[in-house]
């Protein structure tokens, strides 16, 4: 909800589009623009909107959200998706409860994992603050040849650099890395443990961690404790 950028490579500017169902150009903030572009890219213009219009519950919801006529258009769909994404706030994980004073909210493994996160593994250098991200960009040594934010920032240090993701609910967001190349949180930790894979232009903060098998597991358990139950119990969709 509070992310200043919504793409791995830092595209944040207002985007303007001309939908097929209106003659007027619309300009959308990053979240709405991302949703709109996704609908267009996946070819759902001519199939998805009719399905939504055929759903009585959605028609009622759109009439309330977009007065006076409650049109179900591609632009309004994008605005609705963006509004929904802004309420995705995670603040009731076991970790949150622990930080609020419930010392029993985390088990022994998670507590050890938290100490590793803050210490030996140095995760906190980039994954810090309430959302566990520095909102910055780093080349962490993923094998992919993508330029990341370096595609528009020609500084050598930015080549191959991608946004630091927040770690809340990370257990639910596989696969990992900007290219989806790692399947589990354990894979991610092992990636960092060996100091990344591609050394060209890699950030100076990425070094082999020398974590033991137990330390890797404890860190996985701690990262799992960052999950808010509200994101597990999905709401009923019309």
C-alpha positions in Angstrom: 0.0 0.0 0.0 2.9 2.4 0.7 5.3 1.3 -1.9 6.6 4.3 -3.9 7.4 2.0 -6.9 5.4 -0.9 -8.2 7.7 -2.4 -10.8 10.9 -4.3 -10.2 12.8 -1.9 -12.5 11.4 1.3 -11.0 8.9 2.5 -13.5 6.8 4.9 -11.5 5.6 7.7 -13.8 2.0 8.4 -14.6 0.9 6.4 -17.6 -1.6 7.5 -20.2 -3.7 5.1 -22.2 -6.6 5.2 -24.7 -9.0 2.3 -23.9 -10.9 0.5 -26.6 -14.2 1.3 -24.9 -13.7 5.1 -24.7 -12.4 7.8 -27.0 -10.8 9.7 -24.2 -7.2 9.2 -23.1 -6.9 8.3 -19.4 -3.9 8.9 -17.2 -3.4 6.6 -14.3 -1.1 6.4 -11.3 1.4 3.5 -11.1 -0.9 0.9 -9.4 -3.9 1.6 -11.7 -1.6 1.8 -14.7 0.0 -1.5 -14.0 -3.5 -3.1 -13.7 -4.6 -1.5 -17.0 -1.5 -2.6 -18.8 -1.8 -6.1 -17.5 -5.4 -6.4 -18.8 -4.3 -5.1 -22.2 -1.2 -7.3 -22.4 -3.0 -10.5 -21.5 -5.7 -9.9 -24.2 -8.6 -9.8 -21.8 -10.2 -6.6 -23.3 -12.9 -8.5 -25.3 -13.5 -11.3 -22.8 -13.1 -10.1 -19.3 -15.3 -7.1 -19.2 -18.4 -8.9 -20.6 -18.0 -11.5 -17.8 -17.9 -8.8 -15.2 -20.9 -7.1 -16.7 -22.8 -10.4 -16.5 -22.2 -10.6 -12.8 -25.1 -9.0 -10.8 -23.0 -8.5 -7.7 -20.2 -6.7 -9.7 -22.8 -4.5 -11.4 -24.1 -3.4 -8.0 -20.6 -2.8 -6.7 -19.6 -0.7 -9.7 -22.8 1.3 -9.5 -21.9 2.3 -6.0 -18.2 2.9 -6.7 -18.6 4.9 -9.9 -21.7 7.1 -9.8 -23.9 8.2 -11.5 -24.0 5.4 -14.0 -21.6 2.8 -12.6 -20.0 2.0 -15.9 -17.9 -1.2 -16.1 -15.0 -0.1 -18.3 -11.4 -1.0 -18.6 -10.4 2.3 -16.9 -12.8 1.8 -14.0 -11.6 -1.8 -13.6 -8.0 -0.5 -13.3 -9.1 2.1 -10.8 -10.9 -0.5 -8.8 -7.9 -2.9 -8.8 -5.6 0.0 -7.7 -8.0 0.9 -4.9 -8.1 -2.7 -3.7 -4.3 -3.0 -3.7 -4.0 0.1 -1.5 -5.8 -1.6 1.3 -3.5 -4.6 1.3 -1.9 -3.7 4.6 -0.1 -6.3 6.7 0.2 -5.6 10.4 -1.0 -8.7 12.3 1.7 -11.3 11.8 3.3 -13.3 14.6 6.3 -10.9 14.2 4.0 -7.9 14.7 2.5 -9.5 17.8 6.0 -10.2 19.2 7.1 -6.6 18.5 3.9 -5.4 20.4 5.0 -7.3 23.5 3.7 -10.8 23.1 7.0 -12.7 23.6 5.2 -16.0 23.0 4.2 -15.1 19.5 7.5 -16.4 18.1 8.8 -19.8 18.8 12.5 -20.6 19.5 13.4 -21.2 15.8 11.8 -17.9 14.7 13.5 -16.0 17.5 16.9 -17.4 16.5 16.0 -16.6 12.9 15.3 -13.0 13.8 18.7 -12.7 15.4 20.3 -14.1 12.2 18.2 -11.8 10.1 19.5 -8.8 12.0 23.0 -10.1 12.5 24.9 -12.7 10.6 22.8 -12.8 7.5 22.6 -8.9 7.4 19.1 -9.1 5.8 18.2 -5.9 7.7 20.7 -3.9 5.7 18.2 -3.8 2.8 15.0 -5.3 4.3 14.3 -2.8 7.1 11.6 -0.6 8.5 7.8 -1.4 8.9 7.6 -2.9 5.4 11.0 -4.6 5.5 12.4 -2.8 2.5 14.7 0.1 1.9 12.7 1.0 -1.3 16.0 1.1 -3.1 17.6 -0.8 -6.0 20.5 -3.3 -5.8 22.2 -5.8 -8.1 22.2 -9.0 -5.9 23.7 -11.3 -8.4 20.7 -13.0 -10.1 21.8 -14.8 -13.3 19.4 -13.0 -15.5 20.8 -10.5 -18.0 18.0 -8.0 -17.4 19.3 -4.4 -16.9 16.6 -3.5 -14.3 16.6 0.2 -13.4 19.9 0.4 -15.3 17.8 0.4 -18.5 16.9 4.0 -17.9 19.7 5.0 -15.5 23.0 4.7 -17.3 25.1 4.6 -14.2 27.3 1.5 -14.1 26.3 0.9 -10.5 22.6 0.6 -11.5 23.1 -2.0 -14.2 21.2 -5.1 -13.2 19.8 -3.5 -10.1 16.2 -4.2 -9.1 13.8 -3.0 -6.4 14.2 -4.4 -2.9 10.8 -6.2 -2.2 9.1 -6.0 1.2 9.2 -9.3 3.0 5.8 -9.3 4.7 3.8 -12.4 3.6 6.9 -13.5 1.6 5.9 -17.2 2.1 2.8 -16.5 -0.1 4.6 -14.8 -3.0 6.7 -17.5 -4.6 8.4 -17.7 -7.0 11.1 -15.2 -6.0 13.5 -12.7 -7.5 12.5 -10.4 -10.4 12.6 -13.2 -12.9 10.9 -15.9 -10.7 14.0 -18.0 -10.8 13.9 -19.3 -7.2 11.0 -21.4 -6.0 11.2 -21.3 -2.3 12.3 -19.1 0.6 15.0 -21.8 1.3 16.2 -21.4 -2.2 16.5 -17.6 -1.7 18.5 -18.0 1.5 20.8 -20.5 -0.1 21.3 -18.0 -3.0 22.4 -15.3 -0.6 24.4 -17.8 1.5 26.7 -18.5 -1.5 27.0 -14.8 -2.2 24.7 -14.6 -5.3 25.3 -16.3 -8.7 26.4 -13.6 -11.2 29.3 -11.6 -9.9 29.4 -8.9 -12.6 28.5 -5.5 -11.1 27.1 -7.2 -8.0 26.5 -5.0 -5.0 29.3 -4.8 -2.4 26.9 -5.8 0.3 26.4 -9.3 -1.2 29.0 -11.6 0.3 28.9 -15.4 1.2 27.1 -15.7 4.6 28.5 -19.1 5.8 25.2 -20.0 7.4 24.8 -23.5 8.8 21.9 -25.7 7.9 20.2 -25.0 11.2 20.7 -21.2 10.7 19.1 -21.5 7.2 16.1 -23.3 8.6 15.7 -20.8 11.5 15.7 -17.9 9.0 13.0 -19.7 6.9 10.9 -20.0 10.0 11.3 -16.4 10.9 10.4 -15.2 7.4 7.3 -17.4 7.6 6.4 -15.6 10.8 6.0 -12.4 8.8 2.7 -13.7 7.4 -0.6 -11.9 8.3 -3.5 -14.4 8.5 -5.8 -12.0 6.6 -3.7 -12.7 3.5 -4.1 -16.5 4.0 -7.9 -16.4 4.5 -8.9 -15.0 1.1 -12.2 -13.2 0.8 -15.0 -14.6 -1.3 -14.9 -13.2 -4.8 -18.2 -12.5 -6.6 
